[in-house]
Amino acid sequence: ELDKCKTLDGLLEAMEQQQVSIAKAGAVASLPARCSIVAAANPKHGSYNMSKTVAENLNMARPILSRFDLVFILRDRADKEQDRLVSSNITNLYRN
């Protein structure tokens, strides 16, 4: 969950330059980093505000957000009846 990370500098370097720099005990190395990243983040105030940009809602810097090829917004509209139906269906699946 990207919204829980304190710093995303290492991730940004890996996404931009496809390498990760490591400096430990006087040794410095740059390692290749070629992989796919699937990430999730929660909105800053608990619910998505449609009048704000994705970066503002997620409280995420634009450089890191721009490195993702696809961004999907999943919204859960508050609906007590629908939530009750879904939760009872899930509990019934595990009850039987």
Rosetta constraint file for C-alpha pairs under 8 A:
AtomPair CA 1 CA 5 HARMONIC 7.18 0.50
AtomPair CA 1 CA 39 HARMONIC 6.27 0.50
AtomPair CA 1 CA 40 HARMONIC 4.91 0.50
AtomPair CA 1 CA 41 HARMONIC 5.03 0.50
AtomPair CA 1 CA 42 HARMONIC 7.59 0.50
AtomPair CA 2 CA 39 HARMONIC 6.67 0.50
AtomPair CA 2 CA 40 HARMONIC 6.08 0.50
AtomPair CA 2 CA 41 HARMONIC 5.10 0.50
AtomPair CA 3 CA 40 HARMONIC 7.95 0.50
AtomPair CA 3 CA 41 HARMONIC 5.07 0.50
AtomPair CA 3 CA 42 HARMONIC 6.21 0.50
AtomPair CA 3 CA 43 HARMONIC 7.98 0.50
AtomPair CA 3 CA 44 HARMONIC 7.88 0.50
AtomPair CA 3 CA 58 HARMONIC 6.89 0.50
AtomPair CA 3 CA 59 HARMONIC 7.49 0.50
AtomPair CA 3 CA 60 HARMONIC 7.63 0.50
AtomPair CA 4 CA 41 HARMONIC 7.93 0.50
AtomPair CA 8 CA 12 HARMONIC 6.15 0.50
AtomPair CA 8 CA 64 HARMONIC 7.85 0.50
AtomPair CA 9 CA 13 HARMONIC 6.30 0.50
AtomPair CA 10 CA 14 HARMONIC 6.28 0.50
AtomPair CA 10 CA 20 HARMONIC 6.90 0.50
AtomPair CA 11 CA 15 HARMONIC 6.14 0.50
AtomPair CA 12 CA 16 HARMONIC 5.99 0.50
AtomPair CA 12 CA 63 HARMONIC 7.83 0.50
AtomPair CA 12 CA 64 HARMONIC 5.77 0.50
AtomPair CA 12 CA 67 HARMONIC 7.87 0.50
AtomPair CA 13 CA 17 HARMONIC 5.66 0.50
AtomPair CA 13 CA 18 HARMONIC 7.01 0.50
AtomPair CA 13 CA 19 HARMONIC 6.70 0.50
AtomPair CA 13 CA 20 HARMONIC 6.49 0.50
AtomPair CA 14 CA 18 HARMONIC 4.63 0.50
AtomPair CA 14 CA 19 HARMONIC 4.91 0.50
AtomPair CA 14 CA 20 HARMONIC 5.43 0.50
AtomPair CA 14 CA 33 HARMONIC 6.08 0.50
AtomPair CA 15 CA 19 HARMONIC 7.82 0.50
AtomPair CA 15 CA 67 HARMONIC 6.48 0.50
AtomPair CA 16 CA 67 HARMONIC 7.05 0.50
AtomPair CA 18 CA 32 HARMONIC 6.05 0.50
AtomPair CA 18 CA 33 HARMONIC 4.93 0.50
AtomPair CA 18 CA 34 HARMONIC 5.83 0.50
AtomPair CA 19 CA 30 HARMONIC 6.27 0.50
AtomPair CA 19 CA 31 HARMONIC 5.37 0.50
AtomPair CA 19 CA 32 HARMONIC 4.30 0.50
AtomPair CA 19 CA 33 HARMONIC 4.64 0.50
AtomPair CA 19 CA 34 HARMONIC 7.58 0.50
AtomPair CA 20 CA 30 HARMONIC 5.50 0.50
AtomPair CA 20 CA 31 HARMONIC 5.23 0.50
AtomPair CA 20 CA 32 HARMONIC 6.40 0.50
AtomPair CA 20 CA 33 HARMONIC 6.30 0.50
AtomPair CA 21 CA 28 HARMONIC 7.31 0.50
AtomPair CA 21 CA 29 HARMONIC 5.73 0.50
AtomPair CA 21 CA 30 HARMONIC 4.32 0.50
AtomPair CA 21 CA 31 HARMONIC 6.37 0.50
AtomPair CA 22 CA 27 HARMONIC 7.95 0.50
AtomPair CA 22 CA 28 HARMONIC 5.67 0.50
AtomPair CA 22 CA 29 HARMONIC 5.23 0.50
AtomPair CA 22 CA 30 HARMONIC 6.22 0.50
AtomPair CA 22 CA 31 HARMONIC 7.84 0.50
AtomPair CA 23 CA 27 HARMONIC 5.58 0.50
AtomPair CA 23 CA 28 HARMONIC 4.34 0.50
AtomPair CA 23 CA 29 HARMONIC 6.48 0.50
AtomPair CA 24 CA 28 HARMONIC 6.63 0.50
AtomPair CA 41 CA 58 HARMONIC 6.68 0.50
AtomPair CA 42 CA 46 HARMONIC 6.80 0.50
AtomPair CA 42 CA 58 HARMONIC 6.44 0.50
AtomPair CA 43 CA 47 HARMONIC 5.64 0.50
AtomPair CA 43 CA 48 HARMONIC 5.59 0.50
AtomPair CA 43 CA 57 HARMONIC 5.21 0.50
AtomPair CA 43 CA 58 HARMONIC 4.80 0.50
AtomPair CA 43 CA 59 HARMONIC 7.61 0.50
AtomPair CA 44 CA 48 HARMONIC 7.94 0.50
AtomPair CA 44 CA 56 HARMONIC 7.97 0.50
AtomPair CA 44 CA 57 HARMONIC 5.58 0.50
AtomPair CA 44 CA 58 HARMONIC 5.32 0.50
AtomPair CA 44 CA 59 HARMONIC 6.00 0.50
AtomPair CA 45 CA 57 HARMONIC 7.85 0.50
AtomPair CA 48 CA 57 HARMONIC 6.27 0.50
AtomPair CA 48 CA 75 HARMONIC 7.10 0.50
AtomPair CA 49 CA 57 HARMONIC 6.60 0.50
AtomPair CA 52 CA 56 HARMONIC 6.00 0.50
AtomPair CA 52 CA 57 HARMONIC 6.27 0.50
AtomPair CA 53 CA 57 HARMONIC 6.20 0.50
AtomPair CA 54 CA 58 HARMONIC 6.12 0.50
AtomPair CA 55 CA 59 HARMONIC 5.69 0.50
AtomPair CA 55 CA 60 HARMONIC 5.15 0.50
AtomPair CA 55 CA 61 HARMONIC 6.45 0.50
AtomPair CA 55 CA 62 HARMONIC 6.17 0.50
AtomPair CA 55 CA 65 HARMONIC 7.07 0.50
AtomPair CA 56 CA 60 HARMONIC 6.85 0.50
AtomPair CA 60 CA 64 HARMONIC 7.36 0.50
AtomPair CA 60 CA 65 HARMONIC 6.88 0.50
AtomPair CA 61 CA 65 HARMONIC 6.48 0.50
AtomPair CA 62 CA 66 HARMONIC 5.87 0.50
AtomPair CA 63 CA 67 HARMONIC 6.69 0.50
AtomPair CA 64 CA 68 HARMONIC 7.46 0.50
AtomPair CA 79 CA 83 HARMONIC 6.11 0.50
AtomPair CA 80 CA 84 HARMONIC 6.04 0.50
AtomPair CA 81 CA 85 HARMONIC 6.29 0.50
AtomPair CA 82 CA 86 HARMONIC 6.21 0.50
AtomPair CA 83 CA 87 HARMONIC 6.04 0.50
AtomPair CA 84 CA 88 HARMONIC 6.01 0.50
AtomPair CA 85 CA 89 HARMONIC 6.09 0.50
AtomPair CA 86 CA 90 HARMONIC 6.27 0.50
AtomPair CA 87 CA 91 HARMONIC 6.21 0.50
AtomPair CA 88 CA 92 HARMONIC 5.99 0.50
AtomPair CA 89 CA 93 HARMONIC 6.26 0.50
AtomPair CA 90 CA 94 HARMONIC 6.75 0.50
AtomPair CA 91 CA 95 HARMONIC 6.05 0.50
AtomPair CA 92 CA 96 HARMONIC 6.40 0.50
